[in-house]
Amino acid sequence: MHIILFDTSALRGRFYPLSYTKPFASLQMGIFSMKEWWEKMTGMQVFLLTEDYLQAGYPLPENEWVYFINAGLLPNRNIWNEIQNLQEGELLKAREGQLLAAKANFDKNEKLAFLQINYSERKVETDYIFIERPYQLLQNHARAIEEQLELIMQGKNSQKISSTNNIIAPENIFLEEGVQMEYVSLNASEGKIYIGKNALIMEGSMIRGAFALGENSVVKMGTKIYGATSTGKKCALGGEIKNTIFNHFSNKAHDGYLGDSIVGNWCNFGAGTSNSNIKNTANEVAVYDYFSKSMVAAGKKFGLLMGDYSRLAINSSINTGTSIGVCCNVFGGGLLPKHIPNFSWGISNRNSKYQMEKAMQHIQNWMALKAEKLSDWEIQILQHIFDNADI
């Protein structure tokens, strides 16, 4: 059998702009994406069921019995045991009635047809975590890194750490092959640290766990990182960073502060850019919710949500609880607006739109810097978002 992680419109909508360009389960959370985490824990092949305009990049299995799992459900052994105990044609629901999982027949033509069938139900018995809002990713970030690293460390040994480094709690640190790291301070006493294959941490950097650095990523000289922070592959970090998730290929490589934030793929922060993650009044932070088109509470500390392919000019000042859409070229003086829509060009004229042809060329330019290319499928997704941009 296989697993299908399925999006719901509410889940994807609450994670815009991050989920405009990818299924929810493709988002990074620690060392892995949600999809990769389920695969590593279960040993099963995992498929993603999402919106039609995204689905072409995510193949689905043939018609068969599968485990359907709501993409917002975090993996853990106990909940997986309950899912495996489902009978064919049985649903697993939360005590409040929310669908968590099902063992059902998958039909490529009908997809979620089982929702229309009068299947039997059982209520979940074990504790579980269900992610509904972006700030909950950050609240569970350290836990994700810890649990994911435990999966990696089963039957696998860390590479040796050079004696030039200053290390606290080395038993909680794991280095993959090809890591370059000299004269660095790592403190894993309060959270585990994972350094991915062929990553580089330059001298003078100071890092507290929990922390996960993706494959072929770089931490620049003298960087200060507080847990929990993680990156995807080919990212570059610098300055001061705290409790932030970077998806693949993004750069925050220069001085400036970034905290309590989630950054999409292919984003770039100009030198000197900083964000606010707490209000001067210490009141609740509100962030723009694309699903309800309103401001929603995000806790006492929340910094930035930044969609894929967006870039910030040098010395940008990011407001508390800011949402920057997909493919924005952000520049302009003063404190930035809290909501910057998809395909925005600057902030001084809110009716100025980043033109599609120019945007694609600029993305190609950035991708070339990391020896990557923009695919036709990615262009189709961006065209769909451009045609429906909320600007």
Salt bridges, closest charged atoms under 4 A:
ASP7 OD2 - ARG12 NE 3.70
GLU39 OE2 - LYS35 NZ 2.87
GLU51 OE2 - ARG12 NH1 3.67
GLU62 OE2 - LYS108 NZ 3.39
GLU64 OE2 - HIS2 ND1 2.93
GLU90 OE1 - ARG122 NH2 3.21
GLU121 OE2 - LYS93 NZ 3.22
GLU147 OE2 - ARG143 NE 2.95
GLU150 OE2 - LYS192 NZ 3.73
GLU176 OE1 - LYS156 NZ 2.88
GLU190 OE1 - ARG208 NH2 3.32
ASP260 OD2 - LYS242 NZ 2.70
ASP289 OD1 - ARG133 NH1 3.28
ASP308 OD2 - LYS22 NZ 2.75
GLU372 OE2 - LYS234 NZ 2.92
ASP390 OD2 - HIS339 NE2 3.79
